[in-house]
């Protein structure tokens, strides 16, 4: 979940750089160790004030029992997303990414992901990039394997010429 917060609205390279700095500096990278840093201490690793606040809040939510990831794991997709978005700094995209990557759910499609929309537009030759709502309608036939579709679209986005 921390890695997802770090990756919000920045490039994959920048997110990896932030992650690597944290992993090198906070050993082991646990909620307990992370919570020892205040926002300014986390900013020293390159986190924005907002990301530092969200990340520290996540650690405290885990430590104080406001977020139980084991319980989230046992929930169905809709309930898990509803639980995760209660956490400050976790929106729909972050919750969906967590279910897709951390929990390996098979029918998650983060329609708010820009790369997925761009890839779908190019792959299907659409004149305009589909809105998140339209994209969900377009991938409905992929149910119950929309997660696989998302992975294929990310691969296409990363490897195909975009025009």
MDTraj code that builds the backbone (N, CA, C; nanometers):
import mdtraj as md
import numpy as np

residues = "UNK UNK UNK UNK UNK UNK UNK UNK UNK UNK UNK UNK UNK UNK UNK UNK UNK UNK UNK UNK UNK UNK UNK UNK UNK UNK UNK UNK UNK UNK UNK UNK UNK UNK UNK UNK UNK UNK UNK UNK UNK UNK UNK UNK UNK UNK UNK UNK UNK UNK UNK UNK UNK UNK UNK UNK UNK UNK UNK UNK UNK UNK UNK UNK UNK UNK UNK UNK UNK UNK UNK UNK UNK UNK UNK UNK UNK UNK UNK UNK UNK UNK UNK UNK UNK UNK UNK UNK UNK UNK UNK UNK UNK UNK UNK UNK UNK UNK UNK UNK UNK UNK UNK UNK UNK UNK UNK UNK UNK UNK UNK UNK UNK UNK UNK UNK UNK UNK UNK UNK UNK UNK UNK UNK UNK UNK UNK UNK UNK UNK UNK UNK UNK UNK UNK UNK UNK UNK UNK UNK UNK UNK UNK UNK UNK UNK UNK UNK UNK UNK UNK UNK UNK UNK UNK UNK UNK UNK UNK UNK UNK UNK UNK".split()
xyz = np.array([
    [0.0831, -0.1181, 0.0000],
    [0.0000, 0.0000, 0.0000],
    [0.0877, 0.1246, 0.0000],
    [0.1976, 0.1220, 0.0736],
    [0.2899, 0.2352, 0.0747],
    [0.3444, 0.2613, -0.0652],
    [0.3814, 0.1569, -0.1322],
    [0.4365, 0.1736, -0.2668],
    [0.3337, 0.2347, -0.3616],
    [0.2083, 0.2021, -0.3428],
    [0.1022, 0.2589, -0.4259],
    [0.0877, 0.4080, -0.3974],
    [0.0917, 0.4451, -0.2713],
    [0.0852, 0.5880, -0.2361],
    [0.2020, 0.6628, -0.3003],
    [0.3198, 0.6051, -0.2941],
    [0.4371, 0.6703, -0.3539],
    [0.4203, 0.6891, -0.5038],
    [0.3512, 0.5949, -0.5686],
    [0.3377, 0.5990, -0.7138],
    [0.2247, 0.6850, -0.7663],
    [0.1459, 0.7422, -0.6767],
    [0.0325, 0.8223, -0.7220],
    [0.0804, 0.9474, -0.7945],
    [0.0340, 0.9641, -0.9173],
    [0.0526, 1.0848, -0.9976],
    [0.1977, 1.1240, -1.0224],
    [0.2879, 1.0248, -1.0230],
    [0.4269, 1.0497, -1.0641],
    [0.4704, 0.9360, -1.1557],
    [0.5808, 0.9547, -1.2215],
    [0.6293, 0.8513, -1.3134],
    [0.6726, 0.7272, -1.2364],
    [0.6733, 0.6167, -1.3064],
    [0.7181, 0.4908, -1.2454],
    [0.8630, 0.5022, -1.1997],
    [0.9470, 0.5720, -1.2770],
    [1.0878, 0.5882, -1.2396],
    [1.1017, 0.6692, -1.1110],
    [1.0247, 0.7760, -1.0992],
    [1.0303, 0.8583, -0.9775],
    [0.9804, 0.7789, -0.8572],
    [0.8736, 0.7024, -0.8752],
    [0.8202, 0.6210, -0.7661],
    [0.9207, 0.5153, -0.7221],
    [0.9885, 0.4531, -0.8175],
    [1.0903, 0.3529, -0.7842],
    [1.2052, 0.4164, -0.7072],
    [1.2445, 0.5348, -0.7472],
    [1.3511, 0.6065, -0.6779],
    [1.3121, 0.6359, -0.5325],
    [1.1910, 0.6839, -0.5108],
    [1.1426, 0.7091, -0.3745],
    [1.1412, 0.5804, -0.2927],
    [1.0883, 0.4752, -0.3515],
    [1.0798, 0.3464, -0.2838],
    [1.2195, 0.2973, -0.2439],
    [1.3127, 0.3042, -0.3366],
    [1.4483, 0.2572, -0.3079],
    [1.5138, 0.3369, -0.1953],
    [1.4908, 0.4684, -0.1911],
    [1.5437, 0.5507, -0.0816],
    [1.4852, 0.5084, 0.0526],
    [1.3554, 0.4836, 0.0546],
    [1.2914, 0.4430, 0.1802],
    [1.3407, 0.3065, 0.2269],
    [1.3483, 0.2120, 0.1359],
    [1.3929, 0.0767, 0.1701],
    [1.5365, 0.0794, 0.2233],
    [1.6197, 0.1629, 0.1648],
    [1.7592, 0.1724, 0.2093],
    [1.7702, 0.2402, 0.3456],
    [1.6813, 0.3337, 0.3733],
    [1.6942, 0.4140, 0.4957],
    [1.6170, 0.3578, 0.6147],
    [1.5085, 0.2900, 0.5910],
    [1.4235, 0.2412, 0.6996],
    [1.4266, 0.0889, 0.6960],
    [1.5053, 0.0340, 0.7867],
    [1.5272, -0.1111, 0.7869],
    [1.4867, -0.1683, 0.9213],
    [1.3910, -0.2570, 0.9282],
    [1.3043, -0.3033, 0.8201],
    [1.1942, -0.2002, 0.7943],
    [1.1408, -0.2028, 0.6760],
    [1.0352, -0.1083, 0.6387],
    [0.9014, -0.1647, 0.6865],
    [0.8727, -0.1373, 0.8130],
    [0.7492, -0.1826, 0.8768],
    [0.6691, -0.0599, 0.9193],
    [0.5409, -0.0773, 0.9475],
    [0.4641, 0.0377, 0.9978],
    [0.5256, 0.0975, 1.1246],
    [0.5772, 0.0116, 1.2129],
    [0.6384, 0.0604, 1.3376],
    [0.7593, 0.1484, 1.3081],
    [0.8473, 0.1019, 1.2213],
    [0.9678, 0.1785, 1.1882],
    [0.9315, 0.3054, 1.1123],
    [0.8353, 0.2953, 1.0229],
    [0.7950, 0.4092, 0.9417],
    [0.7332, 0.5188, 1.0281],
    [0.6528, 0.4787, 1.1262],
    [0.5822, 0.5748, 1.2122],
    [0.6768, 0.6535, 1.3022],
    [0.8000, 0.6095, 1.3150],
    [0.8975, 0.6840, 1.3961],
    [0.9384, 0.8154, 1.3308],
    [0.9109, 0.8294, 1.2025],
    [0.9449, 0.9511, 1.1293],
    [0.8242, 1.0437, 1.1256],
    [0.8482, 1.1713, 1.1484],
    [0.7404, 1.2676, 1.1282],
    [0.7397, 1.3077, 0.9804],
    [0.6466, 1.3932, 0.9442],
    [0.6325, 1.4324, 0.8033],
    [0.7607, 1.4957, 0.7516],
    [0.8217, 1.5840, 0.8306],
    [0.9462, 1.6478, 0.7852],
    [1.0584, 1.5462, 0.7686],
    [1.0641, 1.4478, 0.8565],
    [1.1644, 1.3425, 0.8432],
    [1.1454, 1.2625, 0.7160],
    [1.0205, 1.2371, 0.6797],
    [0.9922, 1.1635, 0.5559],
    [1.0196, 1.2486, 0.4333],
    [0.9998, 1.3769, 0.4458],
    [1.0289, 1.4671, 0.3332],
    [1.1769, 1.4635, 0.2976],
    [1.2629, 1.4367, 0.3962],
    [1.4069, 1.4284, 0.3706],
    [1.4411, 1.3155, 0.2725],
    [1.3500, 1.2184, 0.2593],
    [1.3714, 1.1090, 0.1639],
    [1.3173, 1.1425, 0.0249],
    [1.2590, 1.2611, 0.0102],
    [1.2090, 1.3038, -0.1201],
    [1.0581, 1.3000, -0.1351],
    [0.9855, 1.2637, -0.0314],
    [0.8400, 1.2615, -0.0395],
    [0.7863, 1.4040, -0.0308],
    [0.6822, 1.4312, -0.1050],
    [0.6143, 1.5599, -0.0908],
    [0.5478, 1.5624, 0.0470],
    [0.5111, 1.6804, 0.0903],
    [0.4428, 1.6914, 0.2198],
    [0.3154, 1.6066, 0.2199],
    [0.2406, 1.6117, 0.1111],
    [0.1161, 1.5362, 0.1032],
    [0.1408, 1.3850, 0.1074],
    [0.2361, 1.3364, 0.0271],
    [0.2663, 1.1928, 0.0275],
    [0.3182, 1.1483, 0.1639],
    [0.4017, 1.2311, 0.2255],
    [0.4544, 1.1976, 0.3574],
    [0.3407, 1.1868, 0.4588],
    [0.2456, 1.2788, 0.4515],
    [0.1321, 1.2742, 0.5427],
    [0.0456, 1.1512, 0.5204],
    [0.0185, 1.1189, 0.3949],
    [-0.0614, 1.0002, 0.3641],
    [0.0110, 0.8726, 0.4071],
    [0.1396, 0.8660, 0.3787],
    [0.2171, 0.7461, 0.4110],
    [0.2276, 0.7264, 0.5619],
    [0.2534, 0.8331, 0.6339],
    [0.2611, 0.8239, 0.7802],
    [0.1241, 0.7879, 0.8364],
    [0.0190, 0.8476, 0.7806],
    [-0.1168, 0.8142, 0.8231],
    [-0.1487, 0.6674, 0.8010],
    [-0.1034, 0.6125, 0.6897],
    [-0.1233, 0.4703, 0.6620],
    [-0.0566, 0.3852, 0.7692],
    [0.0672, 0.4184, 0.8030],
    [0.1382, 0.3427, 0.9066],
    [0.0627, 0.3487, 1.0393],
    [0.0152, 0.4665, 1.0766],
    [-0.0585, 0.4814, 1.2024],
    [-0.1927, 0.4081, 1.1973],
    [-0.2605, 0.4129, 1.0825],
    [-0.3871, 0.3401, 1.0687],
    [-0.3659, 0.1901, 1.0864],
    [-0.2576, 0.1384, 1.0333],
    [-0.2260, -0.0038, 1.0497],
    [-0.1925, -0.0351, 1.1954],
    [-0.1100, 0.0475, 1.2562],
    [-0.0679, 0.0232, 1.3941],
    [-0.1831, 0.0354, 1.4934],
    [-0.2729, 0.1288, 1.4684],
    [-0.3820, 0.1550, 1.5626],
    [-0.5098, 0.0788, 1.5293],
    [-0.5022, -0.0104, 1.4289],
    [-0.6136, -0.0989, 1.3981],
    [-0.7277, -0.0385, 1.3180],
    [-0.7092, 0.0801, 1.2636],
    [-0.8152, 0.1389, 1.1805],
    [-0.8191, 0.0740, 1.0420],
    [-0.7084, 0.0118, 1.0051],
    [-0.7017, -0.0622, 0.8794],
    [-0.6456, -0.2000, 0.9087],
    [-0.7216, -0.3016, 0.8723],
    [-0.6810, -0.4408, 0.8905],
    [-0.6720, -0.5035, 0.7517],
    [-0.5495, -0.5146, 0.7014],
    [-0.5314, -0.5666, 0.5650],
    [-0.5699, -0.7133, 0.5535],
    [-0.5596, -0.7889, 0.6628],
    [-0.6043, -0.9293, 0.6590],
    [-0.7563, -0.9342, 0.6365],
    [-0.8285, -0.8445, 0.7028],
    [-0.9737, -0.8391, 0.6850],
    [-1.0073, -0.7955, 0.5425],
    [-0.9334, -0.6986, 0.4907],
    [-0.9553, -0.6525, 0.3531],
    [-0.9347, -0.7686, 0.2563],
    [-0.8335, -0.8492, 0.2815],
    [-0.8039, -0.9628, 0.1950],
    [-0.9225, -1.0595, 0.1874],
    [-0.9953, -1.0732, 0.2968],
    [-1.1069, -1.1679, 0.3020],
    [-1.2350, -1.1115, 0.2401],
    [-1.2401, -0.9823, 0.2137],
    [-1.3608, -0.9190, 0.1609],
    [-1.3730, -0.9395, 0.0106],
    [-1.4962, -0.9288, -0.0393],
    [-1.5139, -0.9287, -0.1845],
    [-1.4603, -0.7960, -0.2387],
    [-1.4468, -0.7862, -0.3699],
    [-1.3825, -0.6695, -0.4313],
    [-1.4486, -0.5382, -0.3914],
    [-1.5796, -0.5328, -0.4016],
    [-1.6516, -0.4081, -0.3730],
    [-1.6338, -0.3652, -0.2276],
    [-1.6458, -0.4582, -0.1349],
    [-1.6301, -0.4269, 0.0075],
    [-1.4862, -0.3861, 0.0384],
    [-1.3907, -0.4543, -0.0234],
    [-1.2496, -0.4217, 0.0000],
    [-1.2182, -0.2809, -0.0478],
    [-1.2675, -0.2453, -0.1641],
    [-1.2450, -0.1105, -0.2166],
    [-1.3091, -0.0072, -0.1240],
    [-1.4316, -0.0337, -0.0802],
    [-1.5009, 0.0585, 0.0103],
    [-1.4225, 0.0769, 0.1398],
    [-1.3627, -0.0285, 0.1896],
    [-1.2834, -0.0199, 0.3131],
    [-1.1559, 0.0598, 0.2908],
    [-1.0889, 0.0340, 0.1807],
    [-0.9617, 0.1010, 0.1542],
    [-0.9777, 0.2505, 0.1298],
    [-1.0822, 0.2908, 0.0609],
    [-1.0977, 0.4333, 0.0301],
    [-1.1346, 0.5160, 0.1535],
    [-1.1603, 0.4515, 0.2651],
    [-1.1813, 0.5238, 0.3913],
    [-1.0508, 0.5843, 0.4425],
    [-0.9386, 0.5315, 0.3958],
    [-0.8070, 0.5748, 0.4417],
    [-0.7671, 0.7008, 0.3668],
    [-0.7240, 0.8017, 0.4404],
    [-0.6835, 0.9278, 0.3785],
    [-0.5665, 0.9024, 0.2833],
    [-0.5815, 0.9498, 0.1606],
    [-0.4780, 0.9321, 0.0600],
    [-0.4991, 0.8116, -0.0295],
    [-0.6021, 0.7309, 0.0012],
    [-0.6330, 0.6141, -0.0811],
    [-0.7637, 0.6412, -0.1539],
    [-0.7532, 0.6588, -0.2843],
    [-0.8719, 0.6785, -0.3662],
    [-0.9050, 0.5508, -0.4405],
    [-0.9975, 0.5614, -0.5318],
    [-1.0427, 0.4448, -0.6074],
    [-0.9275, 0.3791, -0.6833],
    [-0.8461, 0.4592, -0.7544],
    [-0.7350, 0.4024, -0.8312],
    [-0.6409, 0.3249, -0.7395],
    [-0.6032, 0.3835, -0.6271],
    [-0.5102, 0.3181, -0.5346],
    [-0.5685, 0.1882, -0.4801],
    [-0.6961, 0.1912, -0.4450],
    [-0.7603, 0.0709, -0.3928],
    [-0.7642, -0.0386, -0.4992],
    [-0.7978, -0.0011, -0.6216],
    [-0.8025, -0.0999, -0.7291],
    [-0.6637, -0.1567, -0.7589],
    [-0.5631, -0.0715, -0.7587],
    [-0.4265, -0.1187, -0.7825],
    [-0.3843, -0.2157, -0.6724],
    [-0.4216, -0.1861, -0.5488],
    [-0.3889, -0.2760, -0.4376],
    [-0.4553, -0.4129, -0.4583],
    [-0.5832, -0.4129, -0.4926],
    [-0.6510, -0.5398, -0.5141],
    [-0.5895, -0.6168, -0.6305],
    [-0.5548, -0.5464, -0.7350],
    [-0.5008, -0.6111, -0.8535],
    [-0.3613, -0.6698, -0.8273],
    [-0.2717, -0.5882, -0.7704],
    [-0.1324, -0.6322, -0.7551],
    [-0.1036, -0.7026, -0.6228],
    [-0.1497, -0.6474, -0.5129],
    [-0.1170, -0.7066, -0.3835],
    [-0.2028, -0.8294, -0.3528],
    [-0.3290, -0.8254, -0.3934],
    [-0.4183, -0.9365, -0.3628],
    [-0.4427, -1.0296, -0.4809],
    [-0.3961, -0.9901, -0.5989],
    [-0.4088, -1.0769, -0.7159],
    [-0.5520, -1.1024, -0.7587],
    [-0.6394, -1.0050, -0.7375],
    [-0.7789, -1.0226, -0.7775],
    [-0.7875, -1.0285, -0.9297],
    [-0.8752, -1.1106, -0.9817],
    [-0.8775, -1.1368, -1.1259],
    [-0.9707, -1.0483, -1.2068],
    [-1.0597, -0.9735, -1.1418],
    [-1.1548, -0.8953, -1.2192],
    [-1.1546, -0.7483, -1.1755],
    [-1.0363, -0.6904, -1.1708],
    [-1.0206, -0.5496, -1.1353],
    [-0.9699, -0.4757, -1.2584],
    [-1.0332, -0.3630, -1.2884],
    [-0.9881, -0.2814, -1.4000],
    [-0.9868, -0.1357, -1.3556],
    [-0.8676, -0.0816, -1.3261],
    [-0.8570, 0.0576, -1.2806],
    [-0.8801, 0.1554, -1.3957],
    [-1.0064, 0.1851, -1.4209],
    [-1.0431, 0.2642, -1.5381],
    [-0.9929, 0.4079, -1.5320],
    [-0.9512, 0.4533, -1.4158],
    [-0.8957, 0.5876, -1.4037],
    [-0.7480, 0.5942, -1.4354],
    [-0.6894, 0.4835, -1.4754],
    [-0.5470, 0.4794, -1.5072],
    [-0.5242, 0.5344, -1.6483],
    [-0.4463, 0.6390, -1.6576],
    [-0.4233, 0.7061, -1.7860],
    [-0.3601, 0.6122, -1.8888],
    [-0.2635, 0.5332, -1.8480],
    [-0.1975, 0.4429, -1.9429],
    [-0.2967, 0.3430, -2.0023],
    [-0.3884, 0.2934, -1.9216],
    [-0.4881, 0.1997, -1.9738],
    [-0.5774, 0.2666, -2.0769],
    [-0.6185, 0.3894, -2.0483],
    [-0.7051, 0.4616, -2.1430],
    [-0.6323, 0.4911, -2.2731],
    [-0.5073, 0.5350, -2.2638],
    [-0.4284, 0.5658, -2.3842],
    [-0.4039, 0.4388, -2.4651],
    [-0.3681, 0.3308, -2.3979],
    [-0.3429, 0.2047, -2.4675],
    [-0.4695, 0.1553, -2.5378],
    [-0.5818, 0.1603, -2.4685],
    [-0.7067, 0.1155, -2.5289],
    [-0.7418, 0.2011, -2.6503],
    [-0.7263, 0.3313, -2.6357],
    [-0.7542, 0.4231, -2.7474],
    [-0.6700, 0.3866, -2.8687],
    [-0.5414, 0.3665, -2.8490],
    [-0.4524, 0.3358, -2.9607],
    [-0.4768, 0.1968, -3.0175],
    [-0.4954, 0.1012, -2.9308],
    [-0.5169, -0.0357, -2.9749],
    [-0.6443, -0.0479, -3.0585],
    [-0.7491, 0.0223, -3.0182],
    [-0.8779, 0.0141, -3.0873],
    [-0.8970, 0.1233, -3.1924],
    [-0.7999, 0.2131, -3.2070],
    [-0.8095, 0.3183, -3.3071],
    [-0.9192, 0.4192, -3.2785],
    [-0.9444, 0.4468, -3.1531],
    [-1.0477, 0.5438, -3.1162],
    [-0.9975, 0.6854, -3.1407],
    [-1.0856, 0.7729, -3.1836],
    [-1.0453, 0.9122, -3.2081],
    [-1.0167, 0.9862, -3.0789],
    [-1.0926, 0.9539, -2.9748],
    [-1.0731, 1.0206, -2.8458],
    [-1.0427, 0.9189, -2.7377],
    [-0.9684, 0.9635, -2.6403],
    [-0.9394, 0.8777, -2.5257],
    [-1.0695, 0.8552, -2.4485],
    [-1.0999, 0.7306, -2.4161],
    [-1.2243, 0.7041, -2.3431],
    [-1.2165, 0.7559, -2.1991],
    [-1.3277, 0.8081, -2.1512],
    [-1.3367, 0.8475, -2.0108],
    [-1.3326, 0.7204, -1.9262],
    [-1.3058, 0.7328, -1.7983],
    [-1.3084, 0.6127, -1.7131],
    [-1.4418, 0.5377, -1.7204],
    [-1.5514, 0.6101, -1.7235],
    [-1.6823, 0.5454, -1.7306],
    [-1.6997, 0.4693, -1.8625],
    [-1.6602, 0.5326, -1.9718],
    [-1.6708, 0.4689, -2.1038],
    [-1.5774, 0.3481, -2.1127],
    [-1.4582, 0.3633, -2.0585],
    [-1.3611, 0.2534, -2.0609],
    [-1.4159, 0.1309, -1.9878],
    [-1.4811, 0.1524, -1.8740],
    [-1.5413, 0.0394, -1.8020],
    [-1.6460, -0.0313, -1.8875],
    [-1.7249, 0.0452, -1.9616],
    [-1.8252, -0.0158, -2.0497],
    [-1.7578, -0.0940, -2.1617],
    [-1.6499, -0.0389, -2.2152],
    [-1.5808, -0.1049, -2.3267],
    [-1.5140, -0.2360, -2.2856],
    [-1.4702, -0.2454, -2.1600],
    [-1.4029, -0.3684, -2.1159],
    [-1.4967, -0.4645, -2.0430],
    [-1.6231, -0.4303, -2.0361],
    [-1.7207, -0.5179, -1.9701],
    [-1.7193, -0.6603, -2.0270],
    [-1.7052, -0.6792, -2.1587],
    [-1.7008, -0.8166, -2.2107],
    [-1.5816, -0.8983, -2.1587],
    [-1.4825, -0.8332, -2.1025],
    [-1.3652, -0.9037, -2.0503],
    [-1.3915, -0.9669, -1.9136],
    [-1.5031, -0.9316, -1.8513],
    [-1.5387, -0.9850, -1.7210],
    [-1.5518, -1.1366, -1.7307],
    [-1.5027, -1.2161, -1.6408],
    [-1.4437, -1.1859, -1.5108],
    [-1.2904, -1.1830, -1.5101],
    [-1.2306, -1.1471, -1.6225],
    [-1.0845, -1.1476, -1.6311],
    [-1.0296, -1.0106, -1.6703],
    [-1.0921, -0.9049, -1.6208],
    [-1.0486, -0.7704, -1.6577],
    [-0.9085, -0.7390, -1.6068],
    [-0.8648, -0.8043, -1.4997],
    [-0.7278, -0.7821, -1.4508],
    [-0.6266, -0.8235, -1.5570],
    [-0.6508, -0.9362, -1.6216],
    [-0.5609, -0.9801, -1.7289],
    [-0.5618, -0.8786, -1.8424],
    [-0.6782, -0.8273, -1.8748],
    [-0.6876, -0.7242, -1.9777],
    [-0.6072, -0.6009, -1.9415],
    [-0.6133, -0.5600, -1.8152],
    [-0.5350, -0.4442, -1.7700],
    [-0.3853, -0.4715, -1.7873],
    [-0.3419, -0.5896, -1.7494],
    [-0.1997, -0.6241, -1.7655],
    [-0.1578, -0.6202, -1.9128],
    [-0.2410, -0.6747, -1.9988],
    [-0.2093, -0.6721, -2.1424],
    [-0.2034, -0.5285, -2.1946],
    [-0.2968, -0.4442, -2.1510],
    [-0.2951, -0.3046, -2.1956],
    [-0.1720, -0.2305, -2.1443],
    [-0.1310, -0.2550, -2.0191],
    [-0.0084, -0.1912, -1.9688],
    [0.1132, -0.2382, -2.0490],
    [0.1152, -0.3657, -2.0827],
    [0.2256, -0.4180, -2.1650],
    [0.2249, -0.3503, -2.3020],
    [0.1089, -0.3399, -2.3611],
    [0.0954, -0.2738, -2.4902],
    [0.1405, -0.1284, -2.4799],
    [0.0984, -0.0592, -2.3760],
    [0.1351, 0.0817, -2.3554],
    [0.2884, 0.0975, -2.3472],
    [0.3516, 0.0043, -2.2769],
    [0.4960, 0.0125, -2.2560],
    [0.5776, -0.0276, -2.3787],
    [0.5180, -0.1050, -2.4671],
    [0.5976, -0.1645, -2.5747],
    [0.5540, -0.1323, -2.7169],
    [0.4320, -0.0873, -2.7365],
    [0.3847, -0.0621, -2.8714],
    [0.4052, 0.0852, -2.9079],
    [0.4271, 0.1120, -3.0344],
    [0.4363, 0.2534, -3.0750],
    [0.3013, 0.3205, -3.0578],
    [0.3017, 0.4330, -2.9925],
    [0.1778, 0.5074, -2.9706],
    [0.1769, 0.6241, -3.0684],
    [0.0654, 0.6412, -3.1377],
    [0.0623, 0.7449, -3.2376],
    [-0.0482, 0.8400, -3.2232],
])
top = md.Topology()
chain = top.add_chain()
for i, resn in enumerate(residues, 1):
    res = top.add_residue(resn, chain, resSeq=i)
    for name in ("N", "CA", "C"):
        top.add_atom(name, md.element.get_by_symbol(name[0]), res)
traj = md.Trajectory(xyz[None], top)
